[in-house]
Structure formats: structure tokens, C-alpha cells
Amino acid sequence: MTKTFDEAYANYLSSLAKLDTTEDIFEKNVLFKQLTEQLSDLEYRINNQGLTTLLEDPVGEDSDLNYWI
């Protein structure tokens, strides 16, 4: 998983386009398997990015300040 999310998403879209253009059932099955793996990878990247963002410490001078209204 050394590709960026954008590269992985572009690869997914490319495979999806191929799925629409082929008539061969065997090739459709292979592409469908690739698409499910790519979606799993994209979902992992999204979930991992969200978790990383939550775990990171806020940056800046006011990061420790609480504001109450």
C-alpha cells in the first residue's frame, strides 16, 4: 500500500471502466474481484486516515485552550 489514496482511487475507476466495456464473463469476474479488493483498500485508507486524524495532537498555540460559553 505505497500508493496514495488518489492513485488507488484512479486505479479503481480504471478497473470500473474496464468492467463496463468488456463482454467476456471470465474477465468480468476477474475485474469484479479486483474492484472488491480495491474498495476494501480504499475503505481501509479512509478509516485509517480518520483514526490518524483523531489521534494526532492539535497543533498551534491555542491547542490547549478550552472555550466555554
Secondary structure, DSSP 8 states (H G I E B T S, - for coil): --S-HHHHHHHHHHHHHHHHH---HHHHHHHHHHHHHHHHHHHHHHHHHHHHHHHS---SGGGG-----
